[in-house]
Amino acid sequence: MSEALPLFPLNTPLVPGLVLPLHIFEPRYREMVRDLMARETDEEREFGIVAVREGHDVDQEGVDAVFPVGVTAVLRQVEEHDDGRFDIVTTGARRFRLKSLDVREPLARAEVDFLAEVSGPADAALAVRVGTRFRDYRAVLGGQVQAAVGEDEIPADPAVLSYLVTAAMVLPLDERQELLAAPTIADRLDLARRLLLRETTLISELSAMPAVEVPGTLPSVN
C-alpha cells in the first residue's frame, strides 16, 4: 500500500541509519518542520529525501528530475531561530520508491511504496569480504581524508555495513544511488565489493582521489 510523504530534494541521497543535519531556511520547508513538530510521535515526524539528477529542476520537471529511490528522514532534534529558520538533525530510516510526485504546491509531495530489506544466506560471507575491502580502501586513502571509523568499529551486520559503505565511499552520484537502490542486501554488498576493489586499485595506481566531493569524515550510521 502506498503512502504520501512531503519531499525534500537534495543533491545527494540519504542512507538508512545516517545522521543528517539540515539548515532549513526556505518558507515551504519551514512549514514542513512546523507540521512535523506538531505530530505526536517520532515515527510520524518523517519526510522523504530524494537525490536530484544533475542539471535538473524538481519544480519544473517533477518526478523526471529525481532518482526513483529515496529514504525517509526522521526528525530527531530541532533548534528554531528568532527569524524562523531551523537547524534540525534527522536520521535516515526507510527506503522508498516514488510512484508519483506532485509539485503543484510549494512543498512537493510524493506517493511512495516502501521497500523491504531482503536478506539471504550469502549476506554474512559477503559482509566479511566487503569489510576487508573497506579496510583496504580506507588504507589507501591514507592522509587524503580523515577516517572517523576505527578498525574495530566496522559493523559486522551485513545491512548496516552495506549502508555504511554506500555513505562513505567517494563515488559519483549515480553509483551511490545504484547502491542505495539495490534490491537485496546481497546485491548491495556485491556491488560495494566491486566498487571498493575498483576504487582501491585506481587510487593505488594513480595516487589520486576521484574528482568528486570528498567527505571530511566517514558518516555515522547507527
Secondary structure, DSSP 8 states (H G I E B T S, - for coil): --EEEEEEEESS---TTBEEEEEE-SHHHHHHHHHHHTSSSGGGSEEEEEEB-TT--HHHHGGGGB-SEEEEEEEEEEEE-TTS-EEEEEEEEEEEEEEEEE-SSSS-EEEEEE------TTHHHHHHHHHHHHHHHHHHHGGGS---S-GGGS--SHHHHHHHHHHHS---HHHHHHHHT-SSHHHHHHHHHHHHHHHHHHHHHH----SS---SS---B-
